[in-house]
Amino acid sequence: MVLFEVLCMSCAETFGNFNLKWFAESGNSANHHLGLGILGYVVVLFFLVRAFALKNVLIVTALWEGMITIIGAASAYFILGERFQHPIQWLGVALAILAVGMIHIGQQLKHG
């Protein structure tokens, strides 16, 4: 099922993003964060190829964009303590949740 690959890609991308952020905030002196950030993106590519073996680009990229929005926003909020500037921005995250659900359900309806 492609949802597992997309979830792994999204988690790896979030991991990579956090490490690259910490690298940038360190004044580019924390090289281990640079290495871990790059490693995160290598893992993204691994799961991206696996996902494309299962589904087409349209499904994979739509699920990935929604999932990275959800996981990235939740992780930034709870782990980094970052906040949106306006409450309406949470509506965007809610719409991403709806989009991922609809795309996944659409695949289930096609087969069932």
Buried (B, 14 or more C-beta within 10 A) or exposed (E): EBBEBBBBBBBBBBBBBBBBBBBEEEEEEBEEBBEBBBBBBEBBEBBBEBBBEBBEEEBBBBBBBBBBBBBBBEBBBEEEEEEEEEEEEEEEBEEBBEBBEEBBEEBEEEEE
